[in-house]
Protein backbone atom coordinates (compact mmCIF):
# COMPACT_ATOMS: atom_id res chain seq x y z
CA UNK A 1 0.00 0.00 0.00
CA UNK A 2 1.31 3.42 -0.90
CA UNK A 3 2.53 5.52 2.01
CA UNK A 4 1.72 8.81 0.28
CA UNK A 5 -1.23 10.36 -1.50
CA UNK A 6 1.05 12.93 -3.13
CA UNK A 7 2.41 12.05 -6.55
CA UNK A 8 4.79 15.00 -6.64
CA UNK A 9 6.87 14.40 -3.54
CA UNK A 10 10.17 14.75 -5.41
CA UNK A 11 11.29 18.32 -4.87
CA UNK A 12 12.75 18.39 -8.39
CA UNK A 13 9.23 17.96 -9.80
CA UNK A 14 7.64 20.64 -7.67
CA UNK A 15 6.60 23.98 -9.11
CA UNK A 16 7.87 27.04 -7.27
CA UNK A 17 5.07 28.61 -5.28
CA UNK A 18 3.74 32.05 -6.12
CA UNK A 19 2.20 34.65 -3.86
CA UNK A 20 -1.22 32.97 -4.04
CA UNK A 21 0.20 29.74 -2.67
CA UNK A 22 1.98 31.55 0.16
CA UNK A 23 -1.24 33.35 1.02
CA UNK A 24 -3.22 30.09 0.88
CA UNK A 25 -1.22 28.55 3.74
CA UNK A 26 -2.45 31.39 5.96
CA UNK A 27 -5.93 29.86 5.56
CA UNK A 28 -7.88 33.08 5.57
CA UNK A 29 -10.87 30.98 4.50
CA UNK A 30 -10.90 29.55 8.05
CA UNK A 31 -12.00 32.93 9.43
CA UNK A 32 -15.40 31.42 10.25
CA UNK A 33 -13.77 29.85 13.32
CA UNK A 34 -13.61 33.32 14.84
CA UNK A 35 -17.33 33.02 15.55
CA UNK A 36 -16.08 31.88 18.99
CA UNK A 37 -15.26 35.55 19.65
CA UNK A 38 -18.96 36.45 19.68
CA UNK A 39 -19.89 34.82 23.03
CA UNK A 40 -17.06 36.78 24.64
CA UNK A 41 -18.55 40.03 23.34
CA UNK A 42 -22.08 39.14 24.45
CA UNK A 43 -21.04 37.90 27.89
CA UNK A 44 -19.03 41.04 28.55
CA UNK A 45 -22.01 43.19 27.53
CA UNK A 46 -24.41 41.26 29.80
CA UNK A 47 -22.15 40.85 32.83
CA UNK A 48 -19.94 43.93 32.74
CA UNK A 49 -21.29 46.52 30.32
CA UNK A 50 -19.16 48.64 28.00
CA UNK A 51 -15.84 49.75 29.50
CA UNK A 52 -14.13 51.10 26.41
CA UNK A 53 -14.42 54.51 24.80
CA UNK A 54 -14.83 53.44 21.17
CA UNK A 55 -16.49 50.06 20.84
CA UNK A 56 -16.49 50.07 17.04
CA UNK A 57 -12.74 50.65 16.89
CA UNK A 58 -11.89 48.01 19.51
CA UNK A 59 -14.12 45.44 17.76
CA UNK A 60 -12.35 46.11 14.45
CA UNK A 61 -8.94 45.89 16.11
CA UNK A 62 -9.97 42.69 17.91
CA UNK A 63 -11.03 41.05 14.65
CA UNK A 64 -7.69 42.04 13.09
CA UNK A 65 -5.88 40.51 16.07
CA UNK A 66 -7.76 37.22 15.82
CA UNK A 67 -7.44 36.86 12.05
CA UNK A 68 -3.76 37.85 11.86
CA UNK A 69 -2.51 35.76 14.78
CA UNK A 70 -4.51 32.72 13.63
CA UNK A 71 -3.16 33.14 10.09
CA UNK A 72 0.39 33.40 11.45
CA UNK A 73 -0.14 30.12 13.30
CA UNK A 74 -1.63 28.47 10.21
CA UNK A 75 1.33 29.64 8.13
CA UNK A 76 3.93 27.81 10.19
CA UNK A 77 1.55 24.89 10.78
CA UNK A 78 1.15 24.09 7.10
CA UNK A 79 4.81 24.66 6.23
CA UNK A 80 6.22 22.57 9.09
CA UNK A 81 3.68 19.79 8.43
CA UNK A 82 4.48 19.49 4.73
CA UNK A 83 6.42 16.24 5.11
CA UNK A 84 3.70 14.52 7.13
CA UNK A 85 0.64 15.99 5.38
CA UNK A 86 1.59 14.07 2.22
CA UNK A 87 0.33 10.95 4.01
CA UNK A 88 -3.18 12.38 4.48
CA UNK A 89 -5.94 11.68 1.92
CA UNK A 90 -6.89 15.36 1.46
CA UNK A 91 -4.12 17.41 3.10
CA UNK A 92 -1.69 15.94 0.57
CA UNK A 93 -3.18 18.42 -1.92
CA UNK A 94 -2.08 21.44 0.12
CA UNK A 95 0.25 23.97 -1.46
CA UNK A 96 3.04 23.26 1.04
CA UNK A 97 3.06 19.61 -0.07
CA UNK A 98 2.60 20.12 -3.79
CA UNK A 99 4.86 23.13 -4.30
CA UNK A 100 8.29 24.36 -3.34
CA UNK A 101 8.04 26.99 -0.61
CA UNK A 102 11.02 29.00 0.58
CA UNK A 103 11.42 28.88 4.35
CA UNK A 104 12.62 32.49 4.47
CA UNK A 105 9.45 33.73 2.75
CA UNK A 106 7.30 31.63 5.05
CA UNK A 107 9.06 33.14 8.06
CA UNK A 108 8.55 36.66 6.71
CA UNK A 109 4.84 35.97 6.17
CA UNK A 110 4.51 34.54 9.69
CA UNK A 111 6.32 37.53 11.17
CA UNK A 112 4.22 40.01 9.18
CA UNK A 113 0.97 38.52 10.44
CA UNK A 114 2.27 38.46 14.03
CA UNK A 115 3.46 42.07 13.86
CA UNK A 116 0.17 43.35 12.44
CA UNK A 117 -1.81 41.35 15.01
CA UNK A 118 0.33 42.52 17.94
CA UNK A 119 0.23 46.16 16.81
CA UNK A 120 -3.56 46.00 16.53
CA UNK A 121 -3.70 44.48 20.01
CA UNK A 122 -1.40 47.19 21.38
CA UNK A 123 -3.68 49.85 19.90
CA UNK A 124 -6.73 48.20 21.51
CA UNK A 125 -5.62 47.58 25.10
CA UNK A 126 -2.97 45.99 27.30
CA UNK A 127 -5.32 43.05 27.92
CA UNK A 128 -5.70 42.45 24.19
CA UNK A 129 -1.92 42.67 23.80
CA UNK A 130 -1.29 39.98 26.42
CA UNK A 131 -3.88 37.67 24.83
CA UNK A 132 -2.40 38.26 21.35
CA UNK A 133 1.11 37.40 22.53
CA UNK A 134 -0.13 34.22 24.22
CA UNK A 135 -2.12 33.30 21.10
CA UNK A 136 0.99 33.69 18.93
CA UNK A 137 3.13 31.76 21.42
CA UNK A 138 0.64 28.89 21.29
CA UNK A 139 1.29 28.53 17.56
CA UNK A 140 5.02 28.17 18.21
CA UNK A 141 4.58 25.71 21.08
CA UNK A 142 2.12 23.62 19.08
CA UNK A 143 4.11 23.48 15.82
CA UNK A 144 7.82 24.11 16.35
CA UNK A 145 10.37 21.61 17.63
CA UNK A 146 11.63 20.79 20.20
CA UNK A 147 8.29 21.57 21.89
CA UNK A 148 5.81 20.68 19.12
CA UNK A 149 3.00 19.53 21.40
CA UNK A 150 0.96 18.34 18.40
CA UNK A 151 3.11 15.19 18.34
CA UNK A 152 2.08 14.12 21.87
CA UNK A 153 -1.21 12.30 22.43
CA UNK A 154 -3.77 14.25 24.53
CA UNK A 155 -1.40 17.20 24.84
CA UNK A 156 -1.99 17.82 21.14
CA UNK A 157 -5.71 18.25 21.74
CA UNK A 158 -5.38 20.35 24.91
CA UNK A 159 -2.73 22.67 23.45
CA UNK A 160 -4.72 23.23 20.26
CA UNK A 161 -7.99 23.75 22.14
CA UNK A 162 -6.53 26.63 24.15
CA UNK A 163 -7.17 28.78 21.07
CA UNK A 164 -10.86 28.71 22.04
CA UNK A 165 -10.48 30.64 25.33
CA UNK A 166 -8.05 33.02 23.58
CA UNK A 167 -10.84 33.90 21.14
CA UNK A 168 -13.28 34.24 24.05
CA UNK A 169 -10.91 36.66 25.80
CA UNK A 170 -10.39 38.68 22.61
CA UNK A 171 -14.16 39.14 22.35
CA UNK A 172 -14.43 40.05 26.04
CA UNK A 173 -11.57 42.58 25.79
CA UNK A 174 -13.35 44.32 22.90
CA UNK A 175 -16.02 45.37 25.41
CA UNK A 176 -14.21 45.33 28.75
CA UNK A 177 -10.41 45.55 28.62
CA UNK A 178 -10.23 46.05 32.40
CA UNK A 179 -11.03 42.43 33.35
CA UNK A 180 -10.89 38.89 32.05
CA UNK A 181 -13.86 36.48 31.84
CA UNK A 182 -14.54 34.31 34.92
CA UNK A 183 -12.22 31.30 35.16
CA UNK A 184 -15.20 28.92 35.05
CA UNK A 185 -16.23 30.03 31.54
CA UNK A 186 -12.59 30.10 30.37
CA UNK A 187 -12.19 26.46 31.46
CA UNK A 188 -15.57 25.51 29.96
CA UNK A 189 -14.45 27.03 26.66
CA UNK A 190 -11.09 25.27 26.82
CA UNK A 191 -12.53 21.82 27.44
CA UNK A 192 -15.30 22.51 24.94
CA UNK A 193 -12.57 23.17 22.38
CA UNK A 194 -10.84 19.95 23.46
CA UNK A 195 -14.11 18.12 22.82
CA UNK A 196 -14.20 19.56 19.27
CA UNK A 197 -10.55 18.71 18.59
CA UNK A 198 -10.91 15.25 20.11
CA UNK A 199 -13.94 14.58 17.88
CA UNK A 200 -11.89 15.66 14.89
CA UNK A 201 -9.12 13.22 15.87
CA UNK A 202 -11.69 10.43 16.26
CA UNK A 203 -13.10 11.12 12.80
CA UNK A 204 -9.62 11.03 11.24
CA UNK A 205 -8.66 7.91 13.19
CA UNK A 206 -11.74 5.95 12.12
CA UNK A 207 -11.64 6.99 8.48
CA UNK A 208 -7.93 6.68 7.71
CA UNK A 209 -7.41 3.52 9.75
CA UNK A 210 -10.32 1.83 7.99
CA UNK A 211 -9.14 2.77 4.51
CA UNK A 212 -5.32 2.76 4.76
CA UNK A 213 -4.32 1.33 8.15
CA UNK A 214 -2.92 2.84 11.34
CA UNK A 215 0.67 2.80 10.07
CA UNK A 216 -0.15 5.48 7.50
CA UNK A 217 -2.13 7.42 10.09
CA UNK A 218 0.83 7.64 12.47
CA UNK A 219 3.06 8.80 9.60
CA UNK A 220 0.59 11.61 9.04
CA UNK A 221 0.50 12.57 12.72
CA UNK A 222 2.79 11.07 15.35
CA UNK A 223 0.34 11.64 18.22
CA UNK A 224 -1.99 8.99 16.76
CA UNK A 225 0.49 6.32 17.85
CA UNK A 226 -0.66 7.06 21.43
CA UNK A 227 -4.37 6.72 20.63
CA UNK A 228 -6.84 3.92 20.11
CA UNK A 229 -10.45 4.37 19.09
CA UNK A 230 -11.51 3.51 22.63
CA UNK A 231 -9.08 5.98 24.23
CA UNK A 232 -10.21 8.74 21.86
CA UNK A 233 -13.90 8.17 22.66
CA UNK A 234 -13.09 8.07 26.39
CA UNK A 235 -11.09 11.30 26.22
CA UNK A 236 -13.90 13.02 24.31
CA UNK A 237 -16.34 12.02 27.06
CA UNK A 238 -13.96 13.41 29.70
CA UNK A 239 -13.58 16.71 27.82
CA UNK A 240 -17.36 17.04 27.47
CA UNK A 241 -17.96 16.34 31.18
CA UNK A 242 -15.35 18.89 32.26
CA UNK A 243 -16.73 21.48 29.86
CA UNK A 244 -20.31 21.03 31.04
CA UNK A 245 -19.22 21.02 34.70
CA UNK A 246 -17.39 24.33 34.45
CA UNK A 247 -20.19 25.77 32.32
CA UNK A 248 -22.74 24.81 34.99
CA UNK A 249 -20.64 26.52 37.66
CA UNK A 250 -20.55 29.66 35.53
CA UNK A 251 -24.29 29.66 34.84
CA UNK A 252 -25.24 29.12 38.49
CA UNK A 253 -22.91 31.88 39.72
CA UNK A 254 -23.62 34.57 37.14
CA UNK A 255 -27.17 34.06 35.80
CA UNK A 256 -28.92 30.97 36.98
CA UNK A 257 -31.75 31.25 34.42
CA UNK A 258 -29.21 30.25 31.76
CA UNK A 259 -29.13 26.76 33.25
CA UNK A 260 -32.32 26.02 31.31
CA UNK A 261 -30.18 26.09 28.16
CA UNK A 262 -28.14 23.08 29.32
CA UNK A 263 -30.38 20.45 27.66
CA UNK A 264 -29.93 22.19 24.30
CA UNK A 265 -26.17 22.46 24.89
CA UNK A 266 -26.10 18.73 25.67
CA UNK A 267 -27.89 18.10 22.36
CA UNK A 268 -25.22 20.19 20.64
CA UNK A 269 -22.41 18.05 22.07
CA UNK A 270 -24.25 14.86 21.09
CA UNK A 271 -24.93 16.06 17.55
CA UNK A 272 -21.31 17.02 17.00
CA UNK A 273 -20.04 13.66 18.27
CA UNK A 274 -22.49 11.88 15.97
CA UNK A 275 -21.24 13.97 13.03
CA UNK A 276 -17.64 13.02 13.80
CA UNK A 277 -18.51 9.35 13.30
CA UNK A 278 -19.92 9.78 9.80
CA UNK A 279 -17.80 9.01 6.69
CA UNK A 280 -16.21 12.17 5.28
CA UNK A 281 -17.30 14.04 8.41
CA UNK A 282 -17.28 17.82 8.45
CA UNK A 283 -15.75 17.49 11.93
CA UNK A 284 -12.45 17.08 10.06
CA UNK A 285 -13.03 20.46 8.41
CA UNK A 286 -14.63 22.76 11.01
CA UNK A 287 -14.74 25.62 8.51
CA UNK A 288 -17.48 23.65 6.70
CA UNK A 289 -19.71 23.16 9.73
CA UNK A 290 -21.98 25.92 8.45
CA UNK A 291 -23.21 23.36 5.91
CA UNK A 292 -24.69 21.17 8.67
CA UNK A 293 -28.32 22.25 8.99
CA UNK A 294 -29.10 20.01 11.94
CA UNK A 295 -26.15 21.35 13.90
CA UNK A 296 -27.04 24.94 13.03
CA UNK A 297 -30.62 24.39 14.16
CA UNK A 298 -29.42 23.33 17.61
CA UNK A 299 -26.96 26.26 17.72
CA UNK A 300 -29.87 28.62 16.90
CA UNK A 301 -31.90 27.05 19.72
CA UNK A 302 -29.03 27.53 22.20
CA UNK A 303 -28.61 31.17 21.13
CA UNK A 304 -32.36 31.79 21.38
CA UNK A 305 -32.47 30.35 24.91
CA UNK A 306 -29.55 32.48 26.06
CA UNK A 307 -31.10 35.60 24.55
CA UNK A 308 -34.48 34.86 26.12
CA UNK A 309 -33.12 34.17 29.60
CA UNK A 310 -30.95 37.27 29.49
CA UNK A 311 -34.18 39.24 29.86
CA UNK A 312 -36.45 36.77 31.68
CA UNK A 313 -36.10 36.56 35.46
CA UNK A 314 -37.58 33.41 36.97
CA UNK A 315 -38.74 33.89 40.57
CA UNK A 316 -37.37 31.35 43.00
CA UNK A 317 -34.54 30.16 40.75
CA UNK A 318 -31.93 31.70 43.05
CA UNK A 319 -32.97 29.14 45.66
CA UNK A 320 -31.37 26.44 43.49
CA UNK A 321 -27.96 27.82 44.42
CA UNK A 322 -28.53 27.46 48.17
CA UNK A 323 -28.53 24.33 50.30
CA UNK A 324 -31.93 22.63 50.44
CA UNK A 325 -32.99 19.28 51.86
CA UNK A 326 -36.15 17.35 51.06
CA UNK A 327 -38.06 16.81 54.29
CA UNK A 328 -39.77 13.45 54.63
CA UNK A 329 -40.80 13.62 58.28
CA UNK A 330 -41.69 16.03 61.05
C-alpha positions in Angstrom: 0.0 0.0 0.0 1.3 3.4 -0.9 2.5 5.5 2.0 1.7 8.8 0.3 -1.2 10.4 -1.5 1.1 12.9 -3.1 2.4 12.0 -6.6 4.8 15.0 -6.6 6.9 14.4 -3.5 10.2 14.7 -5.4 11.3 18.3 -4.9 12.8 18.4 -8.4 9.2 18.0 -9.8 7.6 20.6 -7.7 6.6 24.0 -9.1 7.9 27.0 -7.3 5.1 28.6 -5.3 3.7 32.0 -6.1 2.2 34.7 -3.9 -1.2 33.0 -4.0 0.2 29.7 -2.7 2.0 31.5 0.2 -1.2 33.4 1.0 -3.2 30.1 0.9 -1.2 28.6 3.7 -2.5 31.4 6.0 -5.9 29.9 5.6 -7.9 33.1 5.6 -10.9 31.0 4.5 -10.9 29.6 8.1 -12.0 32.9 9.4 -15.4 31.4 10.3 -13.8 29.9 13.3 -13.6 33.3 14.8 -17.3 33.0 15.6 -16.1 31.9 19.0 -15.3 35.6 19.6 -19.0 36.5 19.7 -19.9 34.8 23.0 -17.1 36.8 24.6 -18.6 40.0 23.3 -22.1 39.1 24.4 -21.0 37.9 27.9 -19.0 41.0 28.5 -22.0 43.2 27.5 -24.4 41.3 29.8 -22.2 40.9 32.8 -19.9 43.9 32.7 -21.3 46.5 30.3 -19.2 48.6 28.0 -15.8 49.8 29.5 -14.1 51.1 26.4 -14.4 54.5 24.8 -14.8 53.4 21.2 -16.5 50.1 20.8 -16.5 50.1 17.0 -12.7 50.7 16.9 -11.9 48.0 19.5 -14.1 45.4 17.8 -12.4 46.1 14.5 -8.9 45.9 16.1 -10.0 42.7 17.9 -11.0 41.0 14.7 -7.7 42.0 13.1 -5.9 40.5 16.1 -7.8 37.2 15.8 -7.4 36.9 12.1 -3.8 37.8 11.9 -2.5 35.8 14.8 -4.5 32.7 13.6 -3.2 33.1 10.1 0.4 33.4 11.5 -0.1 30.1 13.3 -1.6 28.5 10.2 1.3 29.6 8.1 3.9 27.8 10.2 1.6 24.9 10.8 1.2 24.1 7.1 4.8 24.7 6.2 6.2 22.6 9.1 3.7 19.8 8.4 4.5 19.5 4.7 6.4 16.2 5.1 3.7 14.5 7.1 0.6 16.0 5.4 1.6 14.1 2.2 0.3 10.9 4.0 -3.2 12.4 4.5 -5.9 11.7 1.9 -6.9 15.4 1.5 -4.1 17.4 3.1 -1.7 15.9 0.6 -3.2 18.4 -1.9 -2.1 21.4 0.1 0.2 24.0 -1.5 3.0 23.3 1.0 3.1 19.6 -0.1 2.6 20.1 -3.8 4.9 23.1 -4.3 8.3 24.4 -3.3 8.0 27.0 -0.6 11.0 29.0 0.6 11.4 28.9 4.4 12.6 32.5 4.5 9.4 33.7 2.8 7.3 31.6 5.1 9.1 33.1 8.1 8.5 36.7 6.7 4.8 36.0 6.2 4.5 34.5 9.7 6.3 37.5 11.2 4.2 40.0 9.2 1.0 38.5 10.4 2.3 38.5 14.0 3.5 42.1 13.9 0.2 43.4 12.4 -1.8 41.3 15.0 0.3 42.5 17.9 0.2 46.2 16.8 -3.6 46.0 16.5 -3.7 44.5 20.0 -1.4 47.2 21.4 -3.7 49.8 19.9 -6.7 48.2 21.5 -5.6 47.6 25.1 -3.0 46.0 27.3 -5.3 43.1 27.9 -5.7 42.5 24.2 -1.9 42.7 23.8 -1.3 40.0 26.4 -3.9 37.7 24.8 -2.4 38.3 21.3 1.1 37.4 22.5 -0.1 34.2 24.2 -2.1 33.3 21.1 1.0 33.7 18.9 3.1 31.8 21.4 0.6 28.9 21.3 1.3 28.5 17.6 5.0 28.2 18.2 4.6 25.7 21.1 2.1 23.6 19.1 4.1 23.5 15.8 7.8 24.1 16.4 10.4 21.6 17.6 11.6 20.8 20.2 8.3 21.6 21.9 5.8 20.7 19.1 3.0 19.5 21.4 1.0 18.3 18.4 3.1 15.2 18.3 2.1 14.1 21.9 -1.2 12.3 22.4 -3.8 14.2 24.5 -1.4 17.2 24.8 -2.0 17.8 21.1 -5.7 18.3 21.7 -5.4 20.4 24.9 -2.7 22.7 23.5 -4.7 23.2 20.3 -8.0 23.7 22.1 -6.5 26.6 24.1 -7.2 28.8 21.1 -10.9 28.7 22.0 -10.5 30.6 25.3 -8.1 33.0 23.6 -10.8 33.9 21.1 -13.3 34.2 24.1 -10.9 36.7 25.8 -10.4 38.7 22.6 -14.2 39.1 22.3 -14.4 40.1 26.0 -11.6 42.6 25.8 -13.3 44.3 22.9 -16.0 45.4 25.4 -14.2 45.3 28.8 -10.4 45.5 28.6 -10.2 46.0 32.4 -11.0 42.4 33.4 -10.9 38.9 32.0 -13.9 36.5 31.8 -14.5 34.3 34.9 -12.2 31.3 35.2 -15.2 28.9 35.0 -16.2 30.0 31.5 -12.6 30.1 30.4 -12.2 26.5 31.5 -15.6 25.5 30.0 -14.4 27.0 26.7 -11.1 25.3 26.8 -12.5 21.8 27.4 -15.3 22.5 24.9 -12.6 23.2 22.4 -10.8 19.9 23.5 -14.1 18.1 22.8 -14.2 19.6 19.3 -10.5 18.7 18.6 -10.9 15.2 20.1 -13.9 14.6 17.9 -11.9 15.7 14.9 -9.1 13.2 15.9 -11.7 10.4 16.3 -13.1 11.1 12.8 -9.6 11.0 11.2 -8.7 7.9 13.2 -11.7 5.9 12.1 -11.6 7.0 8.5 -7.9 6.7 7.7 -7.4 3.5 9.8 -10.3 1.8 8.0 -9.1 2.8 4.5 -5.3 2.8 4.8 -4.3 1.3 8.1 -2.9 2.8 11.3 0.7 2.8 10.1 -0.1 5.5 7.5 -2.1 7.4 10.1 0.8 7.6 12.5 3.1 8.8 9.6 0.6 11.6 9.0 0.5 12.6 12.7 2.8 11.1 15.4 0.3 11.6 18.2 -2.0 9.0 16.8 0.5 6.3 17.9 -0.7 7.1 21.4 -4.4 6.7 20.6 -6.8 3.9 20.1 -10.4 4.4 19.1 -11.5 3.5 22.6 -9.1 6.0 24.2 -10.2 8.7 21.9 -13.9 8.2 22.7 -13.1 8.1 26.4 -11.1 11.3 26.2 -13.9 13.0 24.3 -16.3 12.0 27.1 -14.0 13.4 29.7 -13.6 16.7 27.8 -17.4 17.0 27.5 -18.0 16.3 31.2 -15.3 18.9 32.3 -16.7 21.5 29.9 -20.3 21.0 31.0 -19.2 21.0 34.7 -17.4 24.3 34.4 -20.2 25.8 32.3 -22.7 24.8 35.0 -20.6 26.5 37.7 -20.5 29.7 35.5 -24.3 29.7 34.8 -25.2 29.1 38.5 -22.9 31.9 39.7 -23.6 34.6 37.1 -27.2 34.1 35.8 -28.9 31.0 37.0 -31.8 31.3 34.4 -29.2 30.3 31.8 -29.1 26.8 33.2 -32.3 26.0 31.3 -30.2 26.1 28.2 -28.1 23.1 29.3 -30.4 20.4 27.7 -29.9 22.2 24.3 -26.2 22.5 24.9 -26.1 18.7 25.7 -27.9 18.1 22.4 -25.2 20.2 20.6 -22.4 18.0 22.1 -24.3 14.9 21.1 -24.9 16.1 17.6 -21.3 17.0 17.0 -20.0 13.7 18.3 -22.5 11.9 16.0 -21.2 14.0 13.0 -17.6 13.0 13.8 -18.5 9.3 13.3 -19.9 9.8 9.8 -17.8 9.0 6.7 -16.2 12.2 5.3 -17.3 14.0 8.4 -17.3 17.8 8.4 -15.7 17.5 11.9 -12.4 17.1 10.1 -13.0 20.5 8.4 -14.6 22.8 11.0 -14.7 25.6 8.5 -17.5 23.6 6.7 -19.7 23.2 9.7 -22.0 25.9 8.4 -23.2 23.4 5.9 -24.7 21.2 8.7 -28.3 22.3 9.0 -29.1 20.0 11.9 -26.2 21.3 13.9 -27.0 24.9 13.0 -30.6 24.4 14.2 -29.4 23.3 17.6 -27.0 26.3 17.7 -29.9 28.6 16.9 -31.9 27.1 19.7 -29.0 27.5 22.2 -28.6 31.2 21.1 -32.4 31.8 21.4 -32.5 30.4 24.9 -29.5 32.5 26.1 -31.1 35.6 24.6 -34.5 34.9 26.1 -33.1 34.2 29.6 -31.0 37.3 29.5 -34.2 39.2 29.9 -36.4 36.8 31.7 -36.1 36.6 35.5 -37.6 33.4 37.0 -38.7 33.9 40.6 -37.4 31.4 43.0 -34.5 30.2 40.8 -31.9 31.7 43.0 -33.0 29.1 45.7 -31.4 26.4 43.5 -28.0 27.8 44.4 -28.5 27.5 48.2 -28.5 24.3 50.3 -31.9 22.6 50.4 -33.0 19.3 51.9 -36.1 17.4 51.1 -38.1 16.8 54.3 -39.8 13.4 54.6 -40.8 13.6 58.3 -41.7 16.0 61.0 
